[in-house]
Amino acid sequence: MSETTSTLSPRAAALAAWIDRVVRGFARRWLLIFNLFVALYLAMPLAAPLLMQVGHRNAGQFIYWLFRTQCHQLPERSFFLFGEKAVYSLEELNAAGVLPDPSLASRAAFVGNEGLGYKVAFCERDVATWGAVLLTGLFFGLTGRRWRPLPLWGYVLFLVLLAVDGGTQLLGLRQSNWVLRTVSGALFGLATVWLAYPYVEKAMADLQQGGEAQAPS
């Protein structure tokens, strides 16, 4: 115990000890906590079409509203569940007469119907990104957390397809498709975990060892 800690009142010392236990507990279980958070974050957009399908429309609409700040939710770039197809082009949606006007807001507001199914509250690229983050995080744990971090040049290489596909579509030079969105999103999620998690693991290991270098003498 440091000299500073020994001069604390019993109540303050107990609080400091509790905080220390919480921090060390988080450091031991950080990967489990991260994976559970990602799983929940991904499960909610996937739950939206399920809730719509079984009749809990208010709950489903709430999830669409909640995640609209996280994703554009354009139906022509989203996966659909419980319908005729898993993906629909903008031309197919217009032919079905479900989009009253071509504006982004109008398209994003369409969540689906009984015939077409209901869209996931994340676009195809986001589903692939967060799915890859979850799967890679689980694999990181199963393989002993002893990965070498992905070098920055490697990370940039993984993002080339995302940059080209998303950038050219944003500029109106071409239209992407669900395969490219899925692959580019998955590569982004995988690369991000590969780059970040080994550093997080090292930092959490240092915390578990007590951080003597940072403790006051």
Secondary structure, 3 states (H helix, E strand, C coil): CCHHHHCCCHHHHHHHHHHHHHHHHHHHHHHHHHHHHHHHHHHHHHHHHHHHHCCCHHHHHHHHHHHCCCCCCCHHHEEEECCCCCCCCHHHHHHCCCCCCCCHHHHHHCCEECCCEEEEEEEHHHHHHHHHHHHHHHHHHHCCCCCCCCCHHHHHHHCHHHHHHHHHHHCCCCCCCHHHHHHHHHHHHHHHHHHHHHHHHHHHHHHHCCCCCCCCC
